[in-house]
Amino acid sequence: MRLSDRIDLAVTHAVRIGQAHPAPSRLSAALHYAVTPGGARIRPTILLSVAMACGDDRPALSDAAAAALEVIHCASLVHDDLPCFDDADTRRGKPAVHRAFGQPIAVLTGDSLIVMGFQVLARAAHLAPDRAMALIDVLATRTGMPFGICAGQGWEGEAEIDLAAYHRAKTGALFIAATQMGAIAAGQDGAPWAELGDRIGEAFQVADDLRDALCDDAELGKPAGQDDLHGRPNAVAQLGIHGAVARFDDVLSAAISSIPACPGEAALAQMVRTYADRLVPAVARTAIPGE
């Protein structure tokens, strides 16, 4: 089965449990709306790829981990789009959840998806209790404070921003979770995999900065130019287009070099490079120096 199919089935199953009767119909609909279409789903793809590189001897647990990570990510998008944060009208080419269902339902949708992520792992714990506990700990660490996506959002409200900590929490956290959780689901120590996730997260942040600066709303499926609008630090503003592309290439090479020794190391390296290269808009590599 393709990784995308495994992820889709696991996420669909998790959401259906959240929609079990009796349930408020609008919130039930919003749960489905928030996770579809799935976008690139790069985080759960990385998670399953790492699990496979490490043997994937508990595929059902790996699938649960992938679903948990994806619904947490989707929750963060719902909350990010709210008027109190990015105030974005669109996401993935359609109205943001708060535009489609209203702000109260959007808040509840994000909250419900966060809870759902941990519930998915708890329900899969019988497959390998020790691994499941470690998975829950990693996901919680990379979701909350002080090292998770909540911290990343919190940094945007500070008068002075620790840029490295901000990027590691805002973008890198769930990539670190992806690599560590993939290894843990397959029975390996997650600690050596943190560097890979951290570097993938940094590469993704640089690529996201390039897309935000160079692509339009239609290409992104969400409002473009948000970094400039909100005055956020970004690689393009600091390094220019060519400098940002060079930084992306350097970080990606370092990410691949950091992959721990494992049976599927070569295949994993190829997957990381293939997915990462898709993130950089073609115009970034052909732009005129100095533009």
BELBELDA-V389191 format. One record per helix or strand. SS is the DSSP state (alpha for helix, beta for strand). FROM is the first residue (numbers start at 1). LEN is the number of residues. If there is no record, write none. Layout:
ss: (SS/SS)
from: (FROM/FROM)
len: (LEN/LEN)
//
This chain:
ss: (alpha/alpha/alpha/alpha/beta/beta/alpha/alpha/alpha/alpha/alpha/alpha/alpha/alpha/alpha/alpha/alpha/alpha)
from: (3/25/42/59/90/94/97/103/125/129/149/163/191/217/226/235/265/282)
len: (16/11/12/22/2/2/5/21/3/13/7/23/24/4/5/23/15/5)
//
